[in-house]
Amino acid sequence: MAALAPGLISVFSSPQELGASLAQLVAQRAACCLAGARARFALGLSGGSLVSMLARELPAAVAPAGPVSLARWTLGFCDERLVPFDHAESTYGLYRTHLLSRLPIPESQVITINPELPVEEAAEDYAKKLRQAFQGDSIPVFDLLILGVGPDGHTCSLFPDHPLLQEREKIVAPISDSPKPPPQRVTLTLPVLNAARTVIFVATGEGKATVLKRILEDQEENPVPAALVQPHTGKLCWFLDEAAARLLTVPFEKHSTL
């Protein structure tokens, strides 16, 4: 198969330094987009450890721009578990509690699923909301997507060898058989991930080292889902800590804020 471009790899001495740099990058991308012709910033977030990382660093990073800037943000979620928002597994619920309480983005510009719908209808409803928010885009074009990667190489709720990896028409897909609980989820599809202007993968901890080596160095015949994220015209970046990057032999940029 054709070689996949690994993107720009940045390695930080700790998750704390990574988080601080990630928050600064979000703030910079937002400022750049808001100064552009469209005068808005569309951000897509993933869950997991990213919630606490962004909650710790992002409010201070974007504070200098003020609430007028945040009023022009559009926030979506790369995938979501079909659970009530007050459930411990709800990505939006966790961000609402830990980040959005300190980041005054207008509620009307935070795009969420309706967790009360059946999973197929929840996916259709979320796709409709995204199309309304991204009017003029045939496929929603996020300015920045922040993605995680699992030890199995999954990203969003796109899992290895799952039929959803072949989805080319839908922008949002339901999944009822997630190998990782809870089983019912809603996820952005590869066409949306690959339409983004910038995609940043964030991975920390030595538990991610083996799969990162596979993604960034091995040209596998059947790539894991995260390796299929190759923005068509956008930029691909990897933010890793030293533990996650410990097996890499490809060139990377070493960062330290100390």
N, C-alpha and C positions, 0 to 999 in steps of 0.2 A: 504494500500500500504506500501511498505518498507520505513523505515525512511530515509530521505535524510540527508546527512551529511552537516551541515551548513558551514564548513570550518573555517578558522581562521578569527576572527572578530577583527579589530583594530579600535578604536574610538579616534578621534582627537578633540581638543578643538575648532578648527576653520577650515574652508576650506583652509585657507592659510597654516596652519601647515600640513594639510593632503596633500596639493599639494607639499610642500617641501619634505615630506617623500616619496611620490609617485615617485617624480623625482629621489631621491636617490636610491630607489629600482630599477627603470629602469636602472640607471647607473650601479648598482651592478650586475643585471642580465646580462646586456650587457658584462661587464668585465668577468664574469664567463663563458659565452658562447663563447666569443672570445678566451678565454684561453683553451677551450675544443678541442676535436678532430675535430669538424666540423669547428671551427674557424669562425663562423658567428653568427649573432644575428637577429632573425626574430621577429618583433614586429607588432602587430595588434592594430590599434587605433579606437576608437569610437568618435563621434562628441559631439555636445551639449556643456555643460559647461566645458568638459574636454579640449576643444581647448584652452581656455584662461588659464586654470590652468597649462597645460603643457607648453604653450608658455611662461608663467611667470617664470617657475621653471626649465624646462629641459635643456635649453642651458648651464646654469651655472653648472648644475650637471654633464653633460657629457664633459664639456670643458677640464678637466684635462687629459682625455684619448686622446684628440687630433683628428685631422681629419683622421689620419690613421685608427683609431678605427671605425669612422663613415663610412668609405669606405667599411666596411664589414657588415653594417646593411642592412637588407631587411625590407621595411616598406609596410604594407598593411592596408586596412581599413575594419572594421568589417561589415559595411554596407555603402551604399551610396545612395543619392537621385539622380534620373535621371534628372539632371538639368545641364546647362553649368557650367564650373568650376568658372566662374566669378559671378555666382548667389549666393545670400546671403545664400541659403540653401545647397550649395555644401560643404560637409565635407572636401574633399580634397582641395577645393578652400580656405577654411578658414585656414586649416593647412599650405597651401602654403604661404599664406599672413602673418600669425602670428607666425609660428614656423619654417617652412622649410627654410625661408629666413635667419634664424640664426643657422640652423642645416644642415651643408653641406653633407647630404646623397646624393650619386650619383643619378641623376634623373632616370637612368636605373634601379635602385633598389627600386624605389618608384612605387608600383603597383597600378594602378588606373583603374577605369572603362573607357569605351569610351562612353561619354554621348550623342553622336550623333546617336548611334544605338538604335533600338527599344528595349524595356526592356528585352525581352526574349534573344535576341542576345547579349545584353550588359552583361547579366548574364553568358552566354556561353563564351563570350570573356574574362571576368574577371576570370572565372574558368580555362580557358586555360593558361592565364598569371600566375596564381598561380601554376598550375602544372609544368610550365616551371621553375618557381622560386624555387619550392620544389621538384626537380627531386630526385627520390629515395623514396619519401614518397607516399604511396598509398592514404593517405589523408594528405593534408598539415598540418604539425606540427609546430605551432608557439611556439617560446620560451616563449612569453608573450603576452597575450591578455588583453587589458584594456577595460572593458565593463561598460556601464551605465545601469540604470534600471529606467523605467518610473513609474509613480504613479499607472498605471494599471498592472505593472509587466512585461512589454515588455522589451526585450533587443535586440540589433541590430535592425533589422526590423522584428522580430519574435513577433507576437502579440497574446494575449490570444484567445484560441479557433480557431486559424487559421490553415488551412490544412498544412501549411508549417512546423508546429511542428511535423508532421509525416514523413517528408522527411528524407530518409535514404540513398539515392543513390547520389543525387547531392551534390557537395560541396558548390556551390553558387546557389541561387535561385532568380528568379524574383518575384516581388510582384507588382500587378497593382491596388490593392484595399486597400492600407494602410489606417487604420482608422485615422491616423495622417498625415496631408498633409506634403509634396506633395505625391500623391497617388502612383506614380511609383518609385520603389526602387529596389536595388540589395542588397542581404544580404548573409553573411555566414550562413550555416545551423548548426544545433546542432551537427552533426558528426564532423565538424571542431572545433567547440567550445570545444567539449569534448575530442578532441585529443591533445589539447594544453598542454605544459609542466607546465605553470602557467597561471591562470586566476585571474585577480583582478577586482572585481566590485567596482565602486566608486559611492557613493551616498551622497549628501549633502542636508540639508534643511528639515524642519519639514514636508513638503509635501510628503516626501518619507517614513516617519516613519511608517505609517499604513501598507504599502505593505511590508516593510522590516520585520515587525513583522510576517506577513503572511509567507514570504519566509523562515525566519530563525527559526521560532518557531512553526508554525502550520503545521501539516501533512495533507495537503489537498488532497482530492480524485482526484481533477483536478488541479494540480499545475500550477501556472502562469509560463510563459516561462523562466524567470530568474531562477526559482527554478529547471528547467530541465538541467541547466548547472552544470554538475557533472563530471569533468575531470576523464577519466578512470584511468590513472596512474599519472596525473599531480596534481598540488597543487591548491587549491581554497582559495582565500582570499577576505575579504571584508574590504574596507577602507571607514569609515563613519565619519561624524562630529557628534557632540553631539546632534544637532537638529534632524538629521536623526535617531539616535540611541535611542531617548528618551523613546520609548515604549518597548525596549528590556529587557527581564529578563534573557536571556541566558548569560553565562559568555563571557566576551570580555576583550581585552587588552586595557587599557587606556594609551594614549600617549600624551606627551607634550614636545615640544622642548624648552620651556621657562625655 
